[in-house]
Amino acid sequence: MTAKLTSEGKVKYLRRLRMKKGCLAFGFFIILGLLSGCNQQAVEEMDTAQFKEFMKNKESGFVVLTHYTNQEEQTRVHLKKAIEEYKQSTKHFNYLKQNTENDPNFLYNNGIEQGEETLAYYKNGVLQEEFNFPSEWDSEEIVKLHRFIEEMNRQES
């Protein structure tokens, strides 16, 4: 009888634990949604058509072009901090998501001059300058990123 109660107790405990995790995850996404709605500085995803339109419409601003690196999460963290510090928004173009046919000339064929794993500044739809993301982030690289964004902001003003 004791083993049966223990087994039933474990099942009840696991059910309650799953419910708590589900509620926590739901709450996290609600908070994340509210925060992102309040924060005007964001990283907006864009596809190939939107990238072409960005250049065609002679828009200005920052564009992140990523392929995939082991440091992707660190890059996002450092980039987000720098963008928020300088009150900028940025567009994100993911090369792997867009190049579904594995075309080695995908960027060139779509009129995209920007290199992979870079943050670039465009003025009137024309690439002005790029910052190459490092394979390893250290304090020197973080400072370089902030200086790049600061310098591009000065040029914009």
N, C-alpha and C positions, 0 to 999 in steps of 0.2 A: 504494500500500500504506500509506503514511503517513497519508493522509486517512482511510482506512478504520479504522485503529487509533485515530486521534483521535476519529472519530465513535463508535466502540465505547467508547472511554474516557469520552466525555461521557455516554453512556447509563449506563454503570456508575456514574459519579460522581453523576448525577441520582438513580439508584435508591438509592444509599447515603444521599444527602441526604434523600430522602423518608422513608426508614426512620428516620433520626435525628430528623427533625421529628415523625414519628408517635410515637416513643418518648418524646420530650420532652413532647408534648401529653398522652400517657397518664400520664406521671409527674406532670405538673402537676395533672391531675384527681385522681389518687390522693392527692397531698399536700393539695390543697384539701379533699377529702372528709375526710381525717384531721383537718385543722385545724378544720373546721366541726363535726366530731363532738366535739372537745375543748372547743370554745368554746360555753358555754351561752347567751351573749348573741348572738342572731341575729335576722335579719329573716325572718319566716315569711310566705309568700304565703297569701292567703286569697281565696276567691271570694265572690260575693254571699250565698249561703246561709250561709256561715261568718260573714260580717259581721253578718247579721241575728241569727244565733245568739249571737254575741258580745254584742250589745245586749240580746237577750231574756234571756240568762243573767246579765245584770247584772255582766259581767266588767269588770275595771279594767285599764288599761294604755295603751300608746301605739299609735296606728294611723297609718300613712303612707298618704295617698291621692294617687296620682299620675295624671296624664292623659298628658301628654308635654311635655317641654320640651327645648330645646337643651342645657340645663344638667343633664340627668338624671344623667349620670355623676358630675359634680362634687357634686351633691346626695347621691348614694349614698355617696361618699367621706366627705363631712363628717358625714353622718348616722351612718354606721358608726362613725366615730371617737368621736362624742359618745355614742352608745349604749354602746360599750365602756367609755368613761371612767366612766360612771355605772352600769355593770353592769346594763343594762336589756335587755329583749328587746322587739321590736316586731313588729307585724303589718303587712303591706303589701297594699293593695288597689289594683289597677291598673284604673282606670276604663275604658280602651280595651279591655282584654281582656274585661271583664265586660259592657260595653254593646255587645253584638254587633249590636243592631238600631238603633243610633244614635239612641236615644230621648233627646231633649233634656231630658226630666224624669226621667231614669233614677235619679239619686240620690234625688230627692224621692219618686218612686214606690216606692222601696225603703226609705223611712224613714231615709235617711242624711242627716244634717244637715251633716256635715263638708264643707268646701269642697275643691275640687281643688287639687293641689300644696300640700298641708299636712301637717304632723305634728300630730296631735291627742292630747290626753290624755282618756281616758274613765274615769269613776269609777262603778262599779255600772251600767255600760251606758249612762251618760248623758255626752254630750259636755260637757267642762268648759272646755277652752281649746284654741286652735289657734295654731300657728306657721306663717305663710305663707312658703313657700320663695321666696327672691328669684330674679329672672331672672339676676342676676349675683352671684356669691359674692365677698365681700371679707372682710377680717379682722373688720370690725364685724358683719357678718351671721353669721359663724362664732361669735363671742362671744355674740350674741343667741340662737343655737340652743342653745349650751351652757347659758346662763342659763335658757332655757325648760325644758329637761330637768331641770336642777338644782331649779328652783322646783316643778315638778310632783312631783319626788321628795320634796321637803319636805312637800308637801301630803298625799302618800300616807302618810308616816310618822306 
